[in-house]
Amino acid sequence: MSSNLRQGLYGLLAVLGLITTWYYNLQFMAETGGFSVAAFLSAWHANAAASSILWDVSVAALTFCVLAVAEARRIGMRHAWLYLVLTFTVALGFAFPLFMMMRERHLAAPA
């Protein structure tokens, strides 16, 4: 698969991750009358399935943060901190493919 195709695929996945997660975030805010951190945190443990997904995504998010910083330093990418912020303020499903797209662009750029 070519670098351009990978960049496009990662970009598409980033948009998908942004739209799908924020669709449900906005639904949650409409149901609760705005954004309440307390309500959001309590919904994380609504049942065993929600708790399982919470921990699965949390471990994946932390692993991604370690990977993003290490890989960005290794290949000389700038602003690695931005992907960490996006992971916890927007969505892992957005930040991870965005990082991969930008990594691919960085690697494909002439030296």
Secondary structure, 3 states (H helix, E strand, C coil): CCHHHHHHHHHHHHHHHHHHHHHHHHHHHHHHCCCCHHHHHHHCCCCHHHHHHHHHHHHHHHHHHHHHHHHHHHHCCCCHHHHHHHHHHCCHHHHHHHHHHHHHHHHHCCC
